[in-house]
């Protein structure tokens, strides 16, 4: 590896780390980047080599969209590049639809309580559209999309919005004193998070009125646009 290439990688690493760390408190977990452990993908969700990733970052006005694991490591990095829009009337859409074992399957039975003490289980959510946001407080992209998600909640009063996290209740309560989050936050939900096969954050799941998972999305940019469309599609079923 020549000196110029090493210098570029060092610069890219520093840039990505500064982007991902955002406003994370210095005493919190640090985000780490390891090209050997991180999967690099383009805006269509296709896996690319690290060399291809470097070339795509040279495209003007590109966007880097990270997906973390629970330890703060960069699990996947999407590089989104122009053209961002398919037509002038659409917002930028950079989220990627994924599949795991629960795609188009029924959500298993669960019983969770939000931080205000309200109980939620699969039975009492029958005949309702449910949007799950799997997140954690130290996740920069998770925090970044919260204002959009709050708007989504206010625009869809008949949809149930749940935000499971493995974070402890006390940590979440401290977080929301600084950042309001209008989803029903389900703290201490590590078992449910693992049961649903979540490995990257933020991850969103949309459950239809029959309890079936209709979509699984990762990424954080313009998530509101994508979720609004999915909700509208399910409402028409």
C-alpha positions in Angstrom: 0.0 0.0 0.0 1.6 3.3 -1.1 1.9 6.4 1.1 -0.8 8.3 -0.7 -3.3 5.5 -0.3 -2.5 5.1 3.4 -2.9 8.8 3.9 -6.3 8.8 2.2 -7.5 5.9 4.3 -6.4 7.7 7.5 -8.2 10.8 6.4 -11.4 8.8 5.6 -11.2 7.0 8.9 -11.0 10.2 10.8 -13.8 11.8 8.8 -16.1 8.8 9.3 -15.4 8.6 13.0 -16.1 12.3 13.4 -19.4 11.9 11.5 -20.5 8.9 13.5 -19.5 10.1 16.9 -21.6 13.3 16.5 -22.5 14.5 19.9 -21.8 11.3 21.8 -20.6 12.1 25.3 -16.9 11.5 25.7 -17.6 9.2 28.6 -19.9 7.0 26.5 -18.9 4.1 24.2 -16.7 5.0 21.3 -17.4 4.2 17.7 -14.8 2.1 16.0 -14.1 1.6 12.3 -12.4 -1.5 10.9 -12.4 -2.0 7.1 -12.0 -5.8 7.7 -15.2 -6.0 9.8 -17.3 -3.3 8.1 -19.4 -4.2 5.1 -19.4 -1.4 2.5 -22.5 -1.0 0.3 -23.8 1.4 -2.4 -27.1 3.2 -2.4 -28.9 0.1 -3.8 -27.7 -2.1 -0.9 -25.2 -3.9 -3.1 -22.0 -5.0 -1.3 -18.9 -3.3 -2.7 -15.2 -3.5 -2.0 -13.4 -1.0 0.2 -11.6 0.3 -2.9 -14.9 0.8 -4.7 -16.2 2.6 -1.6 -13.2 5.0 -1.7 -13.8 5.7 -5.3 -17.5 6.5 -4.7 -16.6 8.9 -1.8 -14.9 11.0 -4.5 -18.3 11.7 -6.0 -19.4 15.2 -5.1 -22.2 15.6 -2.6 -22.2 11.9 -1.6 -23.8 10.9 1.8 -22.3 8.4 4.2 -25.0 6.4 6.1 -23.7 4.2 8.9 -25.3 1.2 10.6 -24.0 0.3 14.0 -24.0 -2.8 16.1 -24.7 -2.6 19.8 -21.0 -2.2 20.7 -20.7 0.9 18.7 -18.8 -0.8 15.9 -19.6 0.2 12.3 -21.4 -2.9 11.0 -22.3 -1.5 7.5 -21.5 1.8 5.7 -23.6 2.9 2.8 -22.3 5.5 0.4 -25.2 7.3 -1.2 -24.3 9.3 -4.4 -26.1 11.4 -6.9 -28.6 11.4 -8.5 -30.5 11.3 -5.1 -33.9 11.8 -6.7 -35.9 9.9 -9.3 -38.0 13.0 -9.9 -38.2 16.5 -8.5 -41.3 15.8 -6.4 -39.7 13.1 -4.4 -37.6 13.5 -1.3 -34.1 12.0 -1.1 -34.5 8.3 -0.2 -31.4 6.6 1.1 -32.7 3.9 3.3 -32.3 0.2 2.3 -35.0 -2.4 2.6 -33.7 -5.7 4.0 -34.9 -9.1 4.9 -34.4 -11.3 7.9 -36.1 -14.4 9.2 -39.2 -12.4 10.1 -39.8 -10.7 6.8 -43.4 -11.5 5.8 -43.7 -13.6 8.9 -45.8 -12.9 12.0 -44.1 -11.1 14.9 -43.8 -13.6 17.8 -45.7 -13.0 21.0 -44.2 -10.3 23.2 -45.1 -8.4 26.3 -43.2 -5.1 27.0 -43.8 -2.0 29.0 -42.9 1.6 28.0 -41.0 3.9 30.4 -44.3 5.4 31.6 -45.6 1.9 32.6 -48.0 1.3 29.8 -48.0 -2.4 28.7 -47.9 -3.5 25.1 -48.3 -7.0 23.8 -49.1 -8.6 20.5 -52.7 -9.4 21.5 -53.7 -5.8 22.3 -52.1 -4.6 19.1 -54.3 -6.7 16.9 -55.9 -4.8 14.0 -53.4 -2.0 14.4 -50.5 -1.0 12.2 -47.3 -1.0 14.3 -44.0 0.7 13.5 -41.0 -0.6 15.4 -37.8 1.5 15.7 -34.9 -0.5 17.1 -32.4 2.0 18.5 -30.1 2.9 21.4 -29.1 6.1 23.0 -25.5 6.1 21.9 -26.4 5.6 18.2 -25.7 8.8 16.3 -27.9 8.0 13.3 -30.7 6.9 15.7 -30.6 10.2 17.4 -30.4 12.1 14.1 -33.7 10.7 12.8 -35.7 11.3 15.9 -37.1 14.7 14.8 -38.4 13.1 11.6 -39.9 10.2 13.6 -41.7 12.6 16.0 -43.3 14.3 13.0 -44.4 10.9 11.8 -46.1 10.1 15.1 -48.1 13.4 15.0 -49.3 12.7 11.5 -50.5 9.2 12.1 -52.5 9.1 15.3 -54.0 5.6 14.5 -50.6 3.9 14.1 -48.7 2.5 17.1 -45.1 3.6 17.3 -42.8 1.4 19.5 -39.1 2.0 20.1 -37.5 -1.1 21.7 -34.0 -0.7 23.1 -31.6 -2.8 25.1 -30.7 0.4 27.1 -31.7 0.5 30.7 -34.7 2.5 31.8 -32.6 5.0 33.8 -30.4 5.7 30.8 -33.3 6.3 28.5 -35.0 8.6 31.0 -31.8 10.7 31.2 -31.7 10.8 27.4 -35.2 12.1 26.9 -34.6 15.0 29.3 -32.3 16.3 26.5 -34.1 14.9 23.4 -37.8 14.3 23.2 -38.9 11.1 21.5 -42.6 10.6 20.9 -42.5 6.8 20.2 -43.4 4.5 23.1 -39.9 3.7 24.3 -39.6 0.1 25.5 -36.4 0.0 27.6 -34.7 -3.1 28.9 -35.9 -5.0 25.8 -32.7 -6.9 25.0 -34.4 -10.2 24.8 -37.0 -8.9 22.3 -34.3 -7.2 20.2 -32.4 -10.4 20.0 -35.5 -12.4 19.3 -36.2 -10.2 16.3 -32.7 -10.8 14.9 -31.6 -7.1 15.0 -27.9 -6.7 14.4 -27.7 -3.1 13.0 -29.1 0.2 14.1 -31.3 2.0 13.5 -33.6 -0.7 12.1 -37.3 -0.2 11.5 -40.0 -2.9 11.1 -43.5 -2.3 9.9 -46.2 -4.7 11.2 -49.6 -4.9 9.5 -53.0 -5.3 11.2 -52.6 -9.1 11.1 -49.3 -9.0 13.0 -47.1 -9.8 9.9 -43.8 -8.0 9.2 -44.3 -6.1 5.9 -41.0 -4.3 5.7 -37.6 -4.1 7.4 -35.5 -0.9 6.9 -32.1 0.2 7.9 -30.5 3.6 7.6 -31.5 7.0 8.8 -31.8 9.5 6.0 -35.4 10.5 5.1 -36.9 7.5 6.9 -40.1 9.5 7.4 -40.8 9.5 3.6 -40.3 5.7 3.3 -42.4 4.9 6.4 -45.2 7.2 5.4 -45.5 5.3 2.1 -45.4 1.9 3.8 -48.1 3.0 6.2 -50.3 4.3 3.4 -49.9 1.1 1.4 -50.9 -1.1 4.4 -53.9 1.1 5.2 -55.2 0.4 1.7 -55.1 -3.4 2.1 
